[in-house]
């Protein structure tokens, strides 16, 4: 039996030691990289993306006599006139919509209150008015003298009701079907046949019930998932979303747009899901317009 010379043993020991150190170094590098990635995601999710408001524009055809520019706001979750609200007011002043609609959940999180909402509502102006439907937060924290509050804030509350905006356009609003009492037939009652009808409701799953009975449906509630991972569906969505997440859907001749909303719910974080302000212009049919960003 031959024994390896001392030089060979030393070299072998050095090789094993280098391999151990290399594995340890690689592990340390991976740990540091993962830590830095988590820090970057946290900084982006809590401090950057919630304030990167995206302004989206679409044009769709409809049986209207003249173009109608709609500002669709949802899930404001406001705590008063902060940075996002000031950004919203600036965008509206530049865009000059004919109509502003809010599809629920203006209240902030647990510490939000209606007076904060009033501060923002009083700043909103549009020739055809500002129109609002309840979301789950309004139904979970009911307001006494509700109609008087919205009237004092310059906002039209639509609670299972409709109104004429102009001779060729009507607007209808439905209470949130999952936390309130939605009466669709009541909301649409009396709208003349052939009128272009805009329907507002908070939870987009309601589209399965109203599709075919309104031309344009606007909703929110989903926040687009609020926290997203690449190539995956949202990790969590609230009840009442159904198969709808964000953007455009079409069924039985009705179009629906689901807004990602401006604010945040439960946690003050957004990831790969920017807040949005949406402008939809309904163009007279035959003008060649299609839904575009």
BATIZA-702354 format. One record per residue: x, y, z of N, C-alpha, C in turn. Coordinates in Angstrom, 1 decimal. Layout:
REM residues N
{r {X,Y,Z},{X,Y,Z},{X,Y,Z}}
...
REM end
This chain:
REM residues 293
{r {0.9,-1.2,0.0},{0.0,0.0,0.0},{0.9,1.2,0.0}}
{r {0.6,2.1,-1.0},{1.5,3.3,-1.1},{0.8,4.5,-0.5}}
{r {1.5,5.3,0.1},{1.0,6.5,0.8},{1.3,7.7,-0.1}}
{r {0.4,8.7,-0.2},{0.6,9.9,-1.0},{1.6,10.8,-0.3}}
{r {2.4,11.4,-1.1},{3.4,12.3,-0.5},{2.7,13.5,0.2}}
{r {3.4,14.1,1.1},{2.8,15.2,1.9},{2.4,16.3,1.0}}
{r {3.1,16.6,-0.1},{2.7,17.7,-1.0},{1.3,17.4,-1.6}}
{r {1.1,16.1,-2.0},{-0.3,15.8,-2.5},{-1.4,16.0,-1.5}}
{r {-1.1,15.6,-0.3},{-2.1,15.8,0.8},{-2.4,17.2,1.0}}
{r {-1.4,18.0,1.0},{-1.6,19.5,1.2},{-2.4,20.1,0.1}}
{r {-2.1,19.7,-1.2},{-2.8,20.2,-2.3},{-4.3,19.7,-2.3}}
{r {-4.5,18.5,-1.9},{-5.9,18.0,-1.8},{-6.7,18.7,-0.7}}
{r {-6.0,19.0,0.4},{-6.7,19.8,1.5},{-7.1,21.2,1.0}}
{r {-6.1,21.8,0.3},{-6.4,23.1,-0.2},{-7.6,23.2,-1.2}}
{r {-7.7,22.1,-2.0},{-8.8,22.1,-3.0},{-10.1,21.9,-2.2}}
{r {-10.1,21.0,-1.2},{-11.4,20.9,-0.4},{-11.7,22.2,0.3}}
{r {-10.7,22.8,0.9},{-11.0,24.0,1.6},{-11.5,25.1,0.6}}
{r {-10.9,25.2,-0.6},{-11.4,26.2,-1.6},{-12.8,25.9,-2.0}}
{r {-13.1,24.6,-2.2},{-14.5,24.3,-2.6},{-15.5,24.7,-1.5}}
{r {-15.1,24.5,-0.2},{-16.0,24.8,0.9},{-16.2,26.4,0.9}}
{r {-15.1,27.1,0.8},{-15.1,28.5,0.8},{-15.9,29.1,-0.4}}
{r {-15.8,28.4,-1.5},{-16.5,28.9,-2.7},{-18.0,28.7,-2.6}}
{r {-18.4,27.5,-2.0},{-19.8,27.3,-1.8},{-20.4,28.3,-0.8}}
{r {-19.6,28.6,0.3},{-20.1,29.5,1.3},{-20.2,30.9,0.7}}
{r {-19.2,31.3,-0.2},{-19.2,32.6,-0.8},{-20.4,32.7,-1.7}}
{r {-20.7,31.7,-2.5},{-21.8,31.7,-3.4},{-23.1,31.8,-2.6}}
{r {-23.2,31.1,-1.6},{-24.4,31.2,-0.7},{-24.6,32.6,-0.2}}
{r {-23.5,33.2,0.3},{-23.5,34.5,0.8},{-24.0,35.5,-0.2}}
{r {-23.5,35.4,-1.4},{-23.8,36.3,-2.5},{-25.3,36.1,-2.8}}
{r {-25.8,34.9,-2.9},{-27.3,34.7,-3.1},{-28.1,35.3,-2.0}}
{r {-27.7,35.2,-0.8},{-28.4,35.7,0.3},{-28.5,37.3,0.2}}
{r {-27.3,37.8,-0.1},{-27.2,39.3,-0.2},{-28.1,39.8,-1.4}}
{r {-28.0,39.0,-2.5},{-28.8,39.4,-3.6},{-30.3,39.4,-3.3}}
{r {-30.7,38.3,-2.7},{-32.2,38.1,-2.3},{-32.6,39.3,-1.3}}
{r {-31.7,39.6,-0.4},{-32.0,40.7,0.6},{-32.2,42.0,-0.2}}
{r {-31.2,42.3,-1.1},{-31.3,43.5,-1.8},{-32.5,43.6,-2.7}}
{r {-32.9,42.5,-3.3},{-34.1,42.4,-4.1},{-35.4,42.7,-3.3}}
{r {-35.4,42.1,-2.1},{-36.6,42.4,-1.2},{-36.6,43.8,-0.8}}
{r {-35.5,44.4,-0.5},{-35.4,45.8,-0.1},{-35.9,46.7,-1.3}}
{r {-35.4,46.3,-2.5},{-35.9,47.1,-3.7},{-37.4,47.0,-3.9}}
{r {-37.9,45.8,-3.7},{-39.3,45.6,-3.9},{-40.1,46.4,-2.9}}
{r {-39.6,46.3,-1.6},{-40.3,47.1,-0.5},{-40.3,48.6,-0.8}}
{r {-39.1,49.1,-1.2},{-39.0,50.5,-1.5},{-40.0,50.9,-2.6}}
{r {-40.0,50.1,-3.7},{-40.9,50.4,-4.8},{-42.3,50.2,-4.4}}
{r {-42.7,49.2,-3.7},{-44.1,48.9,-3.4},{-44.7,49.9,-2.4}}
{r {-43.9,50.4,-1.5},{-44.4,51.3,-0.4},{-44.2,52.7,-0.7}}
{r {-43.1,53.1,-1.4},{-42.7,54.4,-1.6},{-42.7,55.0,-3.0}}
{r {-42.7,54.1,-4.0},{-42.6,54.6,-5.4},{-43.9,54.3,-6.1}}
{r {-44.2,53.1,-6.3},{-45.4,52.7,-7.2},{-46.7,53.3,-6.8}}
{r {-47.0,53.4,-5.5},{-48.3,54.0,-5.1},{-48.5,55.4,-5.6}}
{r {-47.4,56.1,-5.9},{-47.5,57.5,-6.4},{-47.2,57.6,-7.9}}
{r {-47.0,56.5,-8.6},{-46.8,56.6,-10.0},{-48.1,56.4,-10.7}}
{r {-48.9,57.5,-10.6},{-50.3,57.4,-11.1},{-50.3,57.3,-12.7}}
{r {-50.9,56.3,-13.2},{-51.0,56.2,-14.7},{-52.3,56.8,-15.2}}
{r {-52.2,57.6,-16.2},{-53.4,58.2,-16.9},{-53.6,57.5,-18.2}}
{r {-54.8,56.8,-18.2},{-55.1,56.0,-19.4},{-56.2,56.6,-20.2}}
{r {-56.1,56.5,-21.5},{-57.1,57.1,-22.4},{-57.7,56.0,-23.4}}
{r {-59.0,56.0,-23.6},{-59.6,55.1,-24.5},{-60.7,55.9,-25.3}}
{r {-60.9,55.4,-26.5},{-62.1,55.9,-27.3},{-62.9,54.7,-27.8}}
{r {-64.2,54.8,-27.6},{-65.0,53.7,-28.0},{-66.2,54.2,-28.8}}
{r {-66.8,53.5,-29.8},{-67.9,54.0,-30.5},{-69.2,53.8,-29.7}}
{r {-70.2,54.6,-29.9},{-71.5,54.5,-29.3},{-72.6,55.2,-30.0}}
{r {-73.8,54.9,-29.7},{-74.9,55.6,-30.3},{-75.2,57.0,-29.6}}
{r {-74.2,57.9,-29.8},{-74.3,59.2,-29.2},{-74.2,60.2,-30.3}}
{r {-74.8,61.4,-30.1},{-74.8,62.4,-31.1},{-73.6,63.2,-31.2}}
{r {-72.8,63.3,-30.1},{-71.6,64.0,-30.0},{-70.6,63.3,-29.0}}
{r {-69.3,63.5,-29.1},{-68.4,62.9,-28.2},{-68.7,63.2,-26.8}}
{r {-68.5,62.2,-25.9},{-68.7,62.3,-24.5},{-67.4,61.8,-23.8}}
{r {-66.7,62.7,-23.1},{-65.5,62.3,-22.4},{-65.8,62.1,-20.9}}
{r {-65.5,60.9,-20.5},{-65.8,60.4,-19.1},{-64.5,60.3,-18.3}}
{r {-64.4,60.8,-17.1},{-63.3,60.5,-16.2},{-63.8,59.5,-15.2}}
{r {-63.2,58.3,-15.3},{-63.6,57.2,-14.4},{-62.6,57.1,-13.2}}
{r {-63.1,57.3,-12.0},{-62.3,57.2,-10.8},{-62.9,56.1,-10.0}}
{r {-62.1,55.4,-9.2},{-62.6,54.4,-8.4},{-61.6,54.2,-7.2}}
{r {-62.1,53.6,-6.1},{-61.3,53.2,-5.0},{-60.3,54.3,-4.6}}
{r {-60.8,55.5,-4.4},{-59.9,56.6,-4.0},{-59.3,56.4,-2.6}}
{r {-60.0,55.8,-1.7},{-59.5,55.5,-0.4},{-58.7,56.7,0.2}}
{r {-59.4,57.9,0.1},{-58.7,59.1,0.4},{-58.6,59.4,1.9}}
{r {-57.5,60.0,2.3},{-57.4,60.6,3.7},{-57.3,62.1,3.7}}
{r {-57.8,62.7,2.6},{-57.7,64.1,2.5},{-57.0,64.5,1.2}}
{r {-56.6,65.8,1.1},{-55.9,66.3,-0.1},{-54.4,66.0,0.0}}
{r {-54.0,64.8,-0.2},{-52.6,64.4,-0.3},{-52.0,64.5,-1.7}}
{r {-50.8,63.8,-1.8},{-50.2,63.9,-3.1},{-51.0,63.3,-4.3}}
{r {-51.5,62.1,-4.1},{-52.3,61.5,-5.1},{-53.5,62.3,-5.5}}
{r {-54.2,62.9,-4.5},{-55.4,63.7,-4.7},{-55.0,65.0,-5.5}}
{r {-53.9,65.6,-5.1},{-53.5,66.8,-5.9},{-53.1,66.4,-7.3}}
{r {-52.5,65.3,-7.5},{-52.2,64.8,-8.9},{-53.5,64.6,-9.6}}
{r {-54.5,64.0,-9.0},{-55.8,63.8,-9.6},{-56.4,65.1,-10.1}}
{r {-56.4,66.1,-9.2},{-57.1,67.4,-9.5},{-56.3,68.1,-10.6}}
{r {-55.0,67.9,-10.7},{-54.2,68.5,-11.8},{-54.6,67.9,-13.1}}
{r {-54.7,66.5,-13.1},{-55.0,65.8,-14.3},{-56.4,66.2,-14.8}}
{r {-57.3,66.3,-13.9},{-58.7,66.6,-14.3},{-58.7,68.1,-14.9}}
{r {-58.0,69.0,-14.3},{-58.0,70.3,-14.8},{-57.4,70.4,-16.2}}
{r {-56.5,69.5,-16.5},{-55.9,69.5,-17.9},{-56.8,68.8,-18.9}}
{r {-57.4,67.7,-18.4},{-58.2,66.8,-19.3},{-59.6,67.4,-19.6}}
{r {-60.2,68.1,-18.6},{-61.5,68.7,-18.8},{-62.6,67.7,-19.3}}
{r {-62.8,66.7,-18.5},{-63.9,65.8,-19.0},{-65.3,66.4,-18.9}}
{r {-66.2,65.8,-19.7},{-67.6,66.2,-19.6},{-68.3,65.7,-18.4}}
{r {-67.8,64.6,-17.9},{-68.5,63.9,-16.8},{-67.4,63.2,-15.9}}
{r {-67.6,63.2,-14.6},{-66.8,62.5,-13.7},{-67.7,61.4,-13.0}}
{r {-67.2,60.2,-13.0},{-67.9,59.1,-12.2},{-67.0,58.5,-11.2}}
{r {-67.5,58.1,-10.1},{-66.7,57.5,-9.0},{-67.4,56.2,-8.7}}
{r {-66.8,55.0,-8.9},{-67.4,53.8,-8.7},{-67.0,53.2,-7.3}}
{r {-67.3,54.0,-6.2},{-67.2,53.4,-4.9},{-65.9,53.5,-4.2}}
{r {-66.0,53.2,-2.9},{-64.8,53.2,-2.0},{-63.9,54.4,-2.0}}
{r {-64.6,55.5,-1.7},{-63.8,56.8,-1.5},{-63.2,56.9,-0.1}}
{r {-63.8,56.2,0.8},{-63.3,56.2,2.2},{-61.9,55.6,2.3}}
{r {-61.1,56.3,3.1},{-59.8,55.7,3.4},{-59.9,54.4,4.2}}
{r {-58.8,53.9,4.6},{-58.8,52.7,5.4},{-59.4,53.0,6.8}}
{r {-59.1,52.2,7.8},{-59.8,52.2,9.0},{-59.8,53.6,9.7}}
{r {-58.8,54.4,9.4},{-58.8,55.8,10.0},{-59.3,56.8,9.1}}
{r {-59.8,56.5,7.9},{-60.4,57.5,7.0},{-61.8,57.9,7.5}}
{r {-62.3,59.0,7.0},{-63.6,59.5,7.4},{-64.2,60.3,6.2}}
{r {-65.5,60.5,6.3},{-66.3,61.2,5.3},{-65.9,62.6,5.1}}
{r {-65.4,63.3,6.1},{-65.0,64.7,5.9},{-63.8,64.8,5.0}}
{r {-62.9,63.8,5.0},{-61.8,63.7,4.1},{-62.3,63.6,2.7}}
{r {-63.3,62.8,2.5},{-63.9,62.6,1.2},{-64.5,63.9,0.7}}
{r {-65.2,64.6,1.6},{-65.9,65.9,1.3},{-64.8,66.9,0.8}}
{r {-63.6,66.9,1.4},{-62.6,67.9,1.0},{-62.2,67.7,-0.5}}
{r {-62.2,66.4,-0.9},{-61.8,66.1,-2.3},{-63.0,66.3,-3.2}}
{r {-64.2,65.8,-2.8},{-65.4,66.0,-3.7},{-65.6,67.4,-4.1}}
{r {-65.4,68.3,-3.1},{-65.7,69.8,-3.4},{-64.8,70.3,-4.4}}
{r {-63.7,69.7,-4.7},{-62.7,70.1,-5.8},{-63.1,69.6,-7.2}}
{r {-64.0,68.7,-7.2},{-64.3,68.0,-8.5},{-65.4,68.8,-9.3}}
{r {-65.1,69.1,-10.6},{-66.0,69.8,-11.4},{-66.1,69.2,-12.8}}
{r {-67.3,69.1,-13.3},{-67.5,68.7,-14.7},{-68.8,69.2,-15.2}}
{r {-69.0,69.6,-16.5},{-70.2,70.1,-17.0},{-71.4,69.3,-16.7}}
{r {-71.3,67.9,-16.9},{-72.4,67.0,-16.7},{-72.4,66.4,-15.3}}
{r {-71.6,66.9,-14.4},{-71.7,66.5,-13.0},{-70.7,65.5,-12.6}}
{r {-70.7,65.3,-11.2},{-69.9,64.2,-10.6},{-70.9,63.2,-10.0}}
{r {-70.8,61.9,-10.4},{-71.7,60.9,-10.0},{-71.0,59.8,-9.2}}
{r {-71.7,59.3,-8.2},{-71.1,58.3,-7.3},{-72.0,57.2,-7.0}}
{r {-71.4,56.0,-6.9},{-72.1,54.8,-6.4},{-71.4,54.3,-5.2}}
{r {-72.1,53.7,-4.2},{-71.5,53.1,-3.1},{-70.6,51.9,-3.4}}
{r {-69.5,51.8,-2.6},{-68.7,50.6,-2.6},{-68.9,49.9,-1.3}}
{r {-68.1,48.8,-1.1},{-68.2,48.0,0.2},{-67.8,48.9,1.4}}
{r {-66.9,49.8,1.2},{-66.5,50.6,2.4},{-67.6,51.5,2.9}}
{r {-68.3,52.1,1.9},{-69.4,53.0,2.3},{-70.6,52.1,2.9}}
{r {-70.8,50.9,2.5},{-71.8,50.1,3.0},{-71.4,49.6,4.4}}
{r {-70.2,49.3,4.6},{-69.7,48.8,5.9},{-69.7,49.9,7.0}}
{r {-69.6,51.2,6.5},{-69.5,52.3,7.4},{-70.6,53.3,7.0}}
{r {-71.9,52.9,7.2},{-73.0,53.8,6.7},{-73.0,55.2,7.3}}
{r {-73.5,56.1,6.4},{-73.5,57.5,6.8},{-74.9,58.0,7.0}}
{r {-75.1,58.6,8.1},{-76.4,59.2,8.4},{-76.6,60.5,7.5}}
{r {-77.8,60.7,7.1},{-78.1,61.8,6.2},{-77.2,61.7,4.9}}
{r {-77.2,60.6,4.4},{-76.3,60.3,3.3},{-76.5,61.2,2.1}}
{r {-77.7,61.4,1.7},{-78.0,62.2,0.5},{-77.6,63.7,0.8}}
{r {-77.9,64.2,1.9},{-77.6,65.5,2.3},{-76.0,65.7,2.2}}
{r {-75.3,64.7,2.7},{-73.9,64.8,2.7},{-73.3,65.0,1.2}}
{r {-73.8,64.1,0.3},{-73.3,64.2,-1.0},{-73.8,65.4,-1.7}}
{r {-75.0,65.9,-1.5},{-75.4,67.1,-2.0},{-74.6,68.3,-1.6}}
{r {-74.2,68.3,-0.3},{-73.3,69.4,0.2},{-71.9,69.3,-0.4}}
{r {-71.5,68.2,-0.9},{-70.2,68.0,-1.5},{-70.2,68.2,-3.0}}
{r {-71.4,68.4,-3.5},{-71.5,68.6,-5.0},{-71.5,67.4,-5.8}}
{r {-71.9,66.2,-5.2},{-71.8,64.9,-5.8},{-73.2,64.4,-5.9}}
{r {-73.6,63.7,-7.1},{-74.8,63.1,-7.2},{-74.7,61.6,-6.8}}
{r {-75.4,61.2,-5.8},{-75.4,59.8,-5.4},{-76.5,59.1,-6.2}}
{r {-76.1,58.0,-6.8},{-77.0,57.1,-7.6},{-77.2,55.8,-6.8}}
{r {-78.3,55.6,-6.2},{-78.6,54.4,-5.4},{-79.8,53.7,-6.0}}
{r {-79.5,52.7,-6.9},{-80.5,52.0,-7.7},{-81.4,53.0,-8.4}}
{r {-80.8,53.9,-9.1},{-81.5,55.0,-9.8},{-80.8,55.4,-11.0}}
{r {-81.5,56.3,-11.8},{-80.9,56.7,-13.1},{-81.3,58.2,-13.3}}
{r {-80.5,58.8,-14.2},{-80.8,60.2,-14.5},{-80.4,60.4,-16.0}}
{r {-81.0,61.4,-16.6},{-80.6,61.9,-17.9},{-79.5,62.8,-17.8}}
{r {-78.4,62.5,-18.6},{-77.3,63.4,-18.6},{-77.4,64.5,-19.7}}
{r {-77.9,64.0,-20.9},{-78.2,64.9,-22.0},{-79.2,64.0,-22.8}}
{r {-79.9,64.6,-23.8},{-81.0,63.9,-24.5},{-80.7,62.5,-25.0}}
{r {-79.4,62.3,-25.3},{-79.1,61.0,-25.9},{-78.3,60.0,-24.9}}
{r {-78.0,60.5,-23.7},{-77.2,59.7,-22.8},{-77.9,59.7,-21.4}}
{r {-78.0,58.5,-20.8},{-78.5,58.3,-19.5},{-77.4,57.6,-18.6}}
{r {-77.5,57.9,-17.3},{-76.6,57.2,-16.4},{-77.4,56.5,-15.3}}
{r {-77.0,55.3,-14.9},{-77.6,54.5,-13.9},{-76.6,54.0,-12.9}}
{r {-77.0,54.0,-11.6},{-76.1,53.5,-10.6},{-76.8,52.5,-9.7}}
{r {-76.0,51.4,-9.4},{-76.5,50.3,-8.6},{-75.7,50.2,-7.3}}
{r {-76.4,49.9,-6.3},{-75.8,49.7,-5.0},{-74.9,48.5,-5.1}}
{r {-73.8,48.4,-4.3},{-72.9,47.3,-4.3},{-73.7,46.0,-4.0}}
{r {-73.7,45.0,-4.9},{-74.5,43.8,-4.7},{-74.0,42.9,-3.6}}
{r {-72.8,43.0,-3.1},{-72.2,42.1,-2.2},{-72.3,42.6,-0.7}}
{r {-72.4,43.9,-0.6},{-72.5,44.5,0.8},{-73.7,45.4,0.9}}
{r {-74.5,45.6,-0.1},{-75.7,46.4,-0.1},{-76.9,45.7,-0.7}}
{r {-77.7,46.5,-1.3},{-78.9,45.9,-1.9},{-79.0,46.4,-3.4}}
{r {-78.6,45.6,-4.3},{-78.7,45.9,-5.7},{-80.0,45.7,-6.3}}
{r {-80.6,46.7,-6.9},{-81.9,46.5,-7.6},{-81.8,47.0,-9.0}}
{r {-81.4,46.0,-9.8},{-81.1,46.4,-11.2},{-82.3,46.9,-12.0}}
{r {-83.4,46.2,-11.9},{-84.6,46.7,-12.6},{-85.0,48.1,-12.2}}
{r {-84.9,48.4,-10.9},{-85.2,49.8,-10.4},{-84.2,50.8,-11.0}}
{r {-82.9,50.4,-11.0},{-81.9,51.3,-11.5},{-82.1,51.6,-12.9}}
{r {-82.6,50.7,-13.7},{-82.8,51.0,-15.2},{-84.2,51.4,-15.6}}
{r {-85.1,51.4,-14.6},{-86.5,51.7,-14.9},{-86.6,53.1,-15.5}}
{r {-87.4,53.2,-16.6},{-87.7,54.5,-17.1},{-86.8,55.1,-18.2}}
{r {-85.6,54.4,-18.4},{-84.7,54.9,-19.4},{-85.3,54.6,-20.8}}
{r {-85.5,55.6,-21.6},{-86.1,55.4,-22.9},{-85.3,54.4,-23.8}}
{r {-86.0,53.7,-24.6},{-85.3,52.7,-25.5},{-84.4,53.4,-26.4}}
{r {-83.3,52.8,-26.7},{-82.3,53.4,-27.7},{-81.4,54.4,-27.1}}
{r {-81.5,54.8,-25.8},{-80.6,55.8,-25.2},{-79.3,55.1,-24.9}}
{r {-78.2,55.8,-25.1},{-76.9,55.3,-24.7},{-76.9,55.3,-23.1}}
{r {-76.6,54.2,-22.5},{-76.7,54.0,-21.1},{-75.4,53.6,-20.5}}
{r {-75.0,54.4,-19.5},{-73.8,54.2,-18.7},{-74.2,53.6,-17.4}}
{r {-73.7,52.5,-17.0},{-74.1,51.9,-15.7},{-72.8,51.9,-14.8}}
{r {-73.1,52.3,-13.5},{-72.0,52.3,-12.5},{-72.3,51.3,-11.4}}
{r {-71.3,50.5,-11.1},{-71.4,49.7,-9.9},{-70.0,49.4,-9.4}}
{r {-69.9,49.0,-8.2},{-68.6,48.8,-7.6},{-67.9,47.5,-7.9}}
{r {-68.6,46.4,-7.7},{-68.0,45.0,-7.8},{-68.2,44.5,-9.2}}
{r {-67.1,44.2,-9.9},{-67.3,43.9,-11.4},{-68.0,42.6,-11.7}}
{r {-68.1,41.6,-10.7},{-68.8,40.4,-11.0},{-70.2,40.6,-11.3}}
{r {-70.8,41.8,-11.0},{-72.1,42.2,-11.3},{-72.3,42.3,-12.8}}
{r {-71.3,42.4,-13.6},{-71.4,42.5,-15.0},{-72.1,41.3,-15.6}}
{r {-72.0,40.1,-15.0},{-72.7,38.9,-15.5},{-74.2,39.1,-15.4}}
{r {-74.7,40.0,-14.5},{-76.1,40.2,-14.4},{-76.6,41.4,-15.3}}
{r {-75.7,42.3,-15.5},{-76.2,43.5,-16.3},{-75.8,43.5,-17.7}}
{r {-74.9,42.7,-18.1},{-74.5,42.6,-19.5},{-75.7,42.5,-20.4}}
{r {-75.7,43.3,-21.5},{-76.8,43.3,-22.4},{-77.9,44.3,-22.1}}
{r {-77.8,45.0,-20.9},{-78.8,45.9,-20.6},{-78.2,47.3,-20.4}}
{r {-77.0,47.5,-20.6},{-76.3,48.8,-20.6},{-75.2,48.8,-21.7}}
{r {-74.9,50.0,-22.2},{-73.9,50.1,-23.3},{-72.5,50.0,-22.7}}
{r {-72.3,50.9,-21.6},{-71.0,51.0,-21.0},{-71.1,50.8,-19.5}}
{r {-70.4,49.9,-19.0},{-70.4,49.6,-17.5},{-69.0,50.0,-16.9}}
{r {-69.0,50.6,-15.8},{-67.8,51.0,-15.1},{-67.8,50.5,-13.7}}
{r {-66.7,49.9,-13.3},{-66.6,49.4,-11.9},{-65.1,49.5,-11.5}}
{r {-64.9,49.0,-10.2},{-63.6,49.0,-9.7},{-63.4,47.9,-8.7}}
{r {-63.1,48.1,-7.5},{-63.1,47.1,-6.4},{-61.9,46.2,-6.4}}
{r {-61.3,45.8,-7.5},{-60.3,44.9,-7.6},{-58.9,45.4,-7.2}}
{r {-58.7,46.7,-7.4},{-57.4,47.4,-7.3},{-56.4,46.8,-8.3}}
{r {-56.9,46.0,-9.3},{-56.1,45.3,-10.2},{-55.2,44.2,-9.6}}
{r {-55.6,43.9,-8.3},{-54.8,42.9,-7.5},{-53.9,43.6,-6.5}}
{r {-53.6,44.9,-6.8},{-52.8,45.7,-5.9},{-51.3,45.3,-5.8}}
{r {-51.1,44.0,-5.5},{-49.7,43.4,-5.4},{-49.7,42.3,-6.4}}
{r {-48.9,42.4,-7.4},{-48.8,41.4,-8.5},{-47.4,40.9,-8.6}}
{r {-47.3,39.6,-9.1},{-46.0,39.0,-9.4},{-46.1,38.8,-10.9}}
{r {-44.9,38.9,-11.6},{-44.9,38.7,-13.1},{-45.5,37.4,-13.5}}
{r {-46.3,37.5,-14.6},{-46.9,36.4,-15.3},{-47.9,35.6,-14.4}}
{r {-48.3,36.1,-13.3},{-49.2,35.3,-12.4},{-50.5,36.1,-12.1}}
{r {-51.6,35.4,-11.9},{-52.8,36.1,-11.5},{-52.5,36.7,-10.1}}
{r {-53.4,37.7,-9.7},{-53.2,38.3,-8.4},{-53.2,37.3,-7.3}}
{r {-52.5,37.5,-6.2},{-52.4,36.6,-5.1},{-53.7,36.6,-4.3}}
{r {-54.4,37.7,-4.4},{-55.7,37.8,-3.6},{-56.6,38.9,-4.3}}
{r {-57.8,38.6,-4.3},{-58.8,39.5,-4.8},{-60.0,39.5,-3.8}}
{r {-60.7,40.6,-3.5},{-61.8,40.6,-2.6},{-63.0,39.9,-3.2}}
{r {-64.0,39.6,-2.4},{-65.2,39.0,-2.9},{-65.9,39.9,-3.8}}
{r {-66.5,39.4,-4.8},{-67.3,40.3,-5.7},{-66.5,40.6,-7.0}}
{r {-65.3,40.1,-7.2},{-64.5,40.4,-8.4},{-64.9,39.4,-9.5}}
{r {-65.2,38.2,-9.1},{-65.4,37.1,-10.1},{-64.2,36.9,-11.0}}
{r {-64.4,36.8,-12.2},{-63.2,36.5,-13.1},{-62.6,37.8,-13.7}}
{r {-63.1,38.9,-13.2},{-62.6,40.2,-13.7},{-61.5,40.8,-12.8}}
{r {-60.5,41.3,-13.5},{-59.3,41.9,-12.7},{-59.1,43.3,-13.0}}
{r {-58.9,43.7,-14.3},{-58.7,45.1,-14.7},{-58.9,45.2,-16.2}}
{r {-59.2,46.4,-16.6},{-59.3,46.7,-18.0},{-60.6,46.4,-18.6}}
{r {-60.6,46.1,-19.9},{-61.8,45.9,-20.7},{-62.3,44.5,-20.8}}
{r {-63.7,44.4,-20.7},{-64.4,43.2,-20.9},{-65.6,43.5,-21.8}}
{r {-66.1,42.5,-22.5},{-67.2,42.7,-23.4},{-68.1,41.4,-23.4}}
{r {-69.4,41.6,-23.3},{-70.3,40.5,-23.2},{-71.7,41.0,-23.6}}
{r {-72.4,40.2,-24.5},{-73.7,40.5,-24.9},{-73.9,42.0,-25.4}}
{r {-73.0,42.5,-26.1},{-73.1,43.9,-26.6},{-72.7,45.0,-25.6}}
{r {-72.4,44.6,-24.3},{-72.0,45.6,-23.3},{-70.5,45.6,-23.1}}
{r {-70.0,46.8,-22.9},{-68.5,46.9,-22.6},{-68.4,47.2,-21.1}}
{r {-67.4,46.7,-20.4},{-67.1,47.1,-19.1},{-65.7,47.4,-18.9}}
{r {-65.4,48.5,-18.2},{-64.0,48.8,-17.8},{-63.9,48.7,-16.3}}
{r {-62.9,47.9,-15.9},{-62.6,47.7,-14.4},{-61.3,48.5,-14.1}}
{r {-61.5,49.5,-13.2},{-60.4,50.4,-12.9},{-59.5,49.8,-11.8}}
{r {-58.2,50.0,-11.9},{-57.3,49.6,-10.8},{-57.4,50.5,-9.6}}
{r {-58.1,51.6,-9.8},{-58.3,52.6,-8.7},{-57.1,53.4,-8.4}}
{r {-57.3,54.5,-7.6},{-56.3,55.4,-7.3},{-55.6,55.1,-5.9}}
{r {-56.4,54.6,-4.9},{-55.8,54.4,-3.6},{-55.5,53.0,-3.4}}
{r {-55.3,52.7,-2.1},{-55.0,51.3,-1.6},{-55.8,50.9,-0.5}}
{r {-56.0,49.6,-0.3},{-56.8,49.1,0.7},{-56.0,48.1,1.6}}
{r {-56.3,48.2,2.9},{-55.7,47.3,3.9},{-54.2,47.6,4.1}}
{r {-53.4,47.5,3.1},{-51.9,47.8,3.2},{-51.6,48.9,2.2}}
{r {-50.7,49.8,2.6},{-50.4,50.9,1.7},{-49.3,50.5,0.8}}
{r {-49.5,49.6,-0.1},{-48.5,49.0,-1.0},{-49.2,48.7,-2.3}}
{r {-48.4,48.9,-3.4},{-48.7,48.5,-4.7},{-47.4,47.9,-5.4}}
{r {-47.6,46.9,-6.1},{-46.4,46.3,-6.8},{-46.9,45.8,-8.1}}
{r {-46.2,46.3,-9.2},{-46.5,45.9,-10.6},{-48.0,46.2,-10.9}}
{r {-48.6,47.2,-10.2},{-50.0,47.5,-10.4},{-50.3,48.9,-10.0}}
{r {-49.9,49.8,-11.0},{-49.9,51.2,-10.7},{-51.4,51.7,-10.5}}
{r {-51.6,52.8,-9.7},{-52.9,53.4,-9.6},{-53.2,54.1,-10.9}}
{r {-54.5,54.3,-11.2},{-54.8,54.8,-12.5},{-56.0,55.8,-12.4}}
{r {-56.0,56.7,-13.4},{-57.1,57.6,-13.7},{-57.4,57.3,-15.1}}
{r {-58.7,57.0,-15.4},{-59.1,56.6,-16.7},{-60.0,57.6,-17.4}}
{r {-59.7,57.9,-18.7},{-60.6,58.7,-19.5},{-61.1,57.9,-20.7}}
{r {-62.4,57.8,-20.8},{-63.1,57.1,-21.9},{-63.9,58.1,-22.6}}
{r {-63.6,58.2,-23.9},{-64.4,59.1,-24.8},{-65.3,58.2,-25.7}}
{r {-66.6,58.4,-25.5},{-67.6,57.7,-26.4},{-67.8,58.6,-27.6}}
{r {-67.4,58.0,-28.8},{-67.5,58.7,-30.1},{-68.7,58.3,-30.8}}
{r {-69.3,59.1,-31.6},{-70.5,58.7,-32.4},{-70.1,57.5,-33.3}}
{r {-71.0,56.6,-33.4},{-70.8,55.4,-34.3},{-70.5,55.9,-35.7}}
{r {-69.6,55.1,-36.3},{-69.2,55.5,-37.7},{-68.0,56.4,-37.8}}
{r {-67.5,56.9,-36.6},{-66.4,57.8,-36.6},{-65.1,57.0,-36.8}}
{r {-65.1,55.7,-36.7},{-63.9,54.8,-36.9},{-63.1,54.7,-35.6}}
{r {-63.6,55.1,-34.5},{-62.9,55.0,-33.2},{-63.0,53.6,-32.7}}
{r {-61.9,53.1,-32.1},{-61.9,51.8,-31.4},{-61.3,52.0,-30.0}}
{r {-61.5,51.1,-29.1},{-60.9,51.2,-27.8},{-59.4,51.2,-27.9}}
{r {-58.8,52.3,-27.5},{-57.3,52.5,-27.7},{-56.8,53.1,-26.4}}
{r {-55.5,52.9,-26.2},{-54.9,53.5,-25.0},{-54.0,54.7,-25.5}}
REM end
